[in-house]
Amino acid sequence: MQDSHRTLFLSPAEFVDSDHEAVIAAAGHLTAGVIEPAIQARILYERVRDGIRYDPYRDFLNPGTYRASAVLEAGIGYCVGKAALYAALCRAVGIPARVGFADVRNHLATPRLLEAVGTDVFAYHGYTEIYLGGGWLKASPTFNAALCDRLGVAVLPFDGESDALLQPYDEQGRSFMSYIVDHGSFFDVPAKFLTGEMSRLYPRLCVPGGLRGSTMEEEARG
């Protein structure tokens, strides 16, 4: 990767705010004593995957939903916010990172979520790309372990050596998640664009303050 590109994807941004003191502190604490970038990437991935509870009912009209430091503070986020946080943590330890977006088909969403979305196609799913070993790797730290257990799918591991995208099958071999369209990757989260698109595509989901009620983990029990 050219030095100019490396500098760009190590730089802080408005939503991938890798210069925020809480992000810097978390990244330093989690990777203390670890110098191998692939191991750092795995540690940070697992922290975001399992330490930040996935919640698809966030307030998509609130810029904080898309900002790494706000997701870290809340301990809750949806795919884009979690992807931004993972990118920010990686940048904070010197691993170039960016955020990517794809449309996915979710076969095992809860009935309430499907009703709110109105389809099993979820547009602009957020994932992270990090630069390791001379190339870009895709990683999706979306679903935390507790939610995966209730949905009947294995957690998605990331070893820092190969892509880790969403699980294609559940533990019974049923289709779980499939990618339909890849929209590419970006230096920062295009939050204004996403707010408009989410409101246009999913008006029942995008309400001020977020959709109140049960969490997805509660809905997935049993």
C-alpha positions as CSV (number, residue, x, y, z in Angstrom):
1,M,0.0,0.0,0.0
2,Q,1.3,3.5,-0.9
3,D,2.4,5.6,2.1
4,S,-0.2,8.2,1.3
5,H,-3.0,5.5,1.5
6,R,-1.5,4.1,4.7
7,T,-1.5,7.6,6.2
8,L,-5.1,8.2,5.2
9,F,-6.4,5.0,6.7
10,L,-4.6,5.6,9.9
11,S,-6.0,9.1,10.3
12,P,-8.9,9.9,12.6
13,A,-12.3,10.8,11.1
14,E,-15.5,12.3,12.3
15,F,-17.2,8.9,12.9
16,V,-14.1,6.6,12.9
17,D,-12.8,8.9,15.7
18,S,-9.6,7.0,16.5
19,D,-8.2,10.0,18.2
20,H,-10.9,10.0,20.9
21,E,-9.3,9.5,24.3
22,A,-11.6,6.6,25.2
23,V,-10.8,4.8,22.0
24,I,-7.1,5.3,22.4
25,A,-7.3,4.1,26.0
26,A,-9.3,1.0,25.1
27,A,-7.1,0.0,22.2
28,G,-3.9,0.4,24.4
29,H,-5.3,-1.5,27.3
30,L,-6.6,-4.4,25.2
31,T,-3.3,-4.8,23.2
32,A,-0.9,-4.0,26.0
33,G,2.3,-6.1,25.5
34,V,1.1,-7.4,22.1
35,I,3.2,-6.4,19.1
36,E,2.0,-8.7,16.4
37,P,-0.6,-6.8,14.3
38,A,-2.6,-9.9,13.4
39,I,-3.0,-10.8,17.1
40,Q,-3.9,-7.2,17.9
41,A,-6.5,-7.3,15.2
42,R,-8.0,-10.5,16.6
43,I,-8.1,-9.1,20.2
44,L,-9.8,-5.9,19.1
45,Y,-12.2,-7.8,16.9
46,E,-13.3,-10.1,19.7
47,R,-13.8,-7.1,22.0
48,V,-16.1,-5.3,19.6
49,R,-17.9,-8.5,18.6
50,D,-18.7,-9.7,22.1
51,G,-18.2,-6.6,24.2
52,I,-20.6,-4.4,22.3
53,R,-24.2,-5.9,22.2
54,Y,-25.8,-5.9,18.8
55,D,-29.0,-3.9,18.6
56,P,-30.8,-3.3,15.3
57,Y,-33.3,-0.9,17.0
58,R,-30.9,2.0,17.5
59,D,-31.8,5.6,16.7
60,F,-30.7,5.9,13.1
61,L,-31.4,9.6,13.1
62,N,-28.8,10.2,15.8
63,P,-25.2,10.7,14.5
64,G,-23.9,9.0,17.7
65,T,-25.3,5.7,16.4
66,Y,-22.6,5.8,13.7
67,R,-19.7,7.2,15.8
68,A,-17.1,4.8,17.2
69,S,-16.5,6.6,20.6
70,A,-20.3,6.8,21.3
71,V,-20.7,3.1,20.5
72,L,-17.8,2.3,22.9
73,E,-19.4,4.3,25.6
74,A,-22.9,2.9,25.2
75,G,-21.7,-0.7,24.9
76,I,-24.4,-1.2,22.3
77,G,-24.4,-0.8,18.6
78,Y,-25.7,-2.0,15.3
79,C,-23.5,-3.3,12.5
80,V,-22.3,0.1,11.2
81,G,-21.5,1.5,14.6
82,K,-19.6,-1.7,15.5
83,A,-17.7,-1.6,12.3
84,A,-16.7,2.0,12.9
85,L,-15.5,1.2,16.4
86,Y,-13.5,-1.7,15.2
87,A,-11.9,0.5,12.5
88,A,-11.1,3.2,15.1
89,L,-9.5,0.7,17.5
90,C,-7.4,-0.7,14.7
91,R,-6.3,2.7,13.6
92,A,-5.4,3.6,17.2
93,V,-2.8,0.8,17.3
94,G,-1.4,1.5,13.9
95,I,-3.4,-0.9,11.7
96,P,-4.9,0.8,8.6
97,A,-8.7,0.4,8.5
98,R,-11.8,1.5,6.7
99,V,-15.5,0.7,6.7
100,G,-17.4,-1.2,4.0
101,F,-21.0,-1.6,3.2
102,A,-23.1,-4.4,1.6
103,D,-26.7,-5.4,1.2
104,V,-27.3,-8.8,2.8
105,R,-30.2,-11.2,3.0
106,N,-30.9,-12.2,6.6
107,H,-32.8,-15.5,6.8
108,L,-33.1,-15.8,10.6
109,A,-34.0,-12.3,11.7
110,T,-36.6,-12.2,14.5
111,P,-40.3,-11.7,13.5
112,R,-40.3,-8.2,15.1
113,L,-37.3,-7.1,13.2
114,L,-38.6,-8.4,9.9
115,E,-41.9,-6.6,10.6
116,A,-40.1,-3.4,11.3
117,V,-37.9,-3.7,8.2
118,G,-40.6,-5.1,5.9
119,T,-38.1,-7.4,4.1
120,D,-35.3,-9.9,4.8
121,V,-32.9,-7.8,2.8
122,F,-30.9,-5.4,5.0
123,A,-29.3,-2.6,3.0
124,Y,-25.9,-1.1,3.9
125,H,-24.7,-3.7,6.4
126,G,-21.5,-2.4,7.8
127,Y,-18.3,-4.3,8.1
128,T,-14.6,-3.4,8.5
129,E,-11.6,-3.8,6.3
130,I,-8.1,-3.8,7.8
131,Y,-4.7,-3.9,6.1
132,L,-2.7,-6.8,7.2
133,G,-0.1,-9.0,5.5
134,G,0.1,-6.9,2.4
135,G,-3.7,-6.9,1.7
136,W,-7.1,-5.8,2.9
137,L,-9.1,-8.3,5.0
138,K,-12.8,-8.0,5.6
139,A,-14.2,-8.6,9.1
140,S,-17.7,-8.3,10.5
141,P,-17.9,-8.1,14.3
142,T,-21.7,-7.7,14.2
143,F,-23.3,-10.5,16.3
144,N,-22.1,-10.9,19.9
145,A,-21.7,-14.4,21.4
146,A,-24.9,-14.2,23.5
147,L,-27.1,-13.3,20.5
148,C,-25.4,-16.0,18.4
149,D,-26.2,-18.6,21.0
150,R,-29.9,-17.6,21.1
151,L,-30.1,-17.5,17.3
152,G,-28.5,-21.0,17.0
153,V,-25.4,-19.9,15.1
154,A,-21.7,-20.2,15.9
155,V,-19.9,-16.9,16.6
156,L,-17.9,-15.6,13.7
157,P,-14.1,-15.8,14.4
158,F,-11.4,-13.7,12.9
159,D,-7.8,-14.9,12.9
160,G,-6.2,-11.8,11.3
161,E,-5.2,-13.8,8.2
162,S,-8.4,-14.4,6.2
163,D,-11.8,-12.7,5.7
164,A,-14.5,-13.1,8.3
165,L,-17.9,-12.1,6.9
166,L,-21.3,-13.0,8.2
167,Q,-22.2,-16.6,8.9
168,P,-23.7,-18.3,5.8
169,Y,-25.4,-21.1,7.8
170,D,-26.8,-21.7,11.3
171,E,-25.9,-24.8,13.4
172,Q,-28.5,-26.8,11.6
173,G,-27.2,-26.0,8.2
174,R,-30.0,-23.6,7.3
175,S,-29.2,-20.5,5.4
176,F,-28.5,-17.6,7.8
177,M,-26.9,-14.7,5.9
178,S,-25.9,-14.0,2.3
179,Y,-24.3,-11.0,0.6
180,I,-26.2,-9.6,-2.3
181,V,-24.5,-6.3,-3.3
182,D,-21.1,-4.8,-2.1
183,H,-21.1,-1.0,-2.0
184,G,-17.4,-0.7,-1.4
185,S,-15.3,0.7,1.4
186,F,-14.8,4.2,2.7
187,F,-12.5,6.3,4.9
188,D,-15.3,7.3,7.2
189,V,-18.9,6.4,7.8
190,P,-21.2,8.4,5.4
191,A,-23.6,9.0,8.2
192,K,-25.7,11.7,6.5
193,F,-26.2,9.4,3.5
194,L,-27.0,6.4,5.7
195,T,-29.5,8.4,7.7
196,G,-31.4,9.3,4.6
197,E,-31.3,5.8,3.1
198,M,-32.4,4.1,6.3
199,S,-35.3,6.5,6.7
200,R,-36.3,6.0,3.0
201,L,-36.0,2.2,3.0
202,Y,-37.2,1.4,6.5
203,P,-39.5,4.1,7.8
204,R,-41.1,1.8,10.5
205,L,-37.6,1.1,11.9
206,C,-36.2,4.6,11.7
207,V,-38.1,6.5,14.4
208,P,-36.8,9.2,16.7
209,G,-35.1,7.7,19.8
210,G,-35.0,4.2,18.2
211,L,-37.6,1.5,18.2
212,R,-38.5,0.8,21.8
213,G,-39.4,-2.6,23.3
214,S,-37.6,-5.9,23.6
215,T,-34.0,-6.5,22.6
216,M,-33.1,-8.8,19.8
217,E,-31.5,-11.2,22.3
218,E,-34.8,-11.3,24.2
219,E,-36.7,-11.9,21.0
220,A,-34.4,-14.7,20.0
221,R,-34.7,-16.8,23.2
222,G,-35.9,-20.3,22.7
